[in-house]
């Protein structure tokens, strides 16, 4: 077998850099997406807790339990 030529070697080396850059971009985008999802979940819990706090009538047992759980979660995290 013949060894690869100069141009073939150069093109092979450039592909790995492109693949590394693509992987870094993907990891960065994935981290941003995870942070975004965590913030959306937190906002959702805050809205739900806000609606529970705003209720004027007596809360049922499961609503009271959720209220306590979300309050602890949001205050201590």
CORWO-V828674 format. One line per field, one symbol per residue. burial: + if it has 24 or more other ideal C-beta (glycine too) atoms within 12 Angstrom, else -. A space follows every 10 residues. Layout:
burial: ???
This chain:
burial: ---------- ---------- ---------- ---------- ----+---+- -+-------- ------+--+ -------
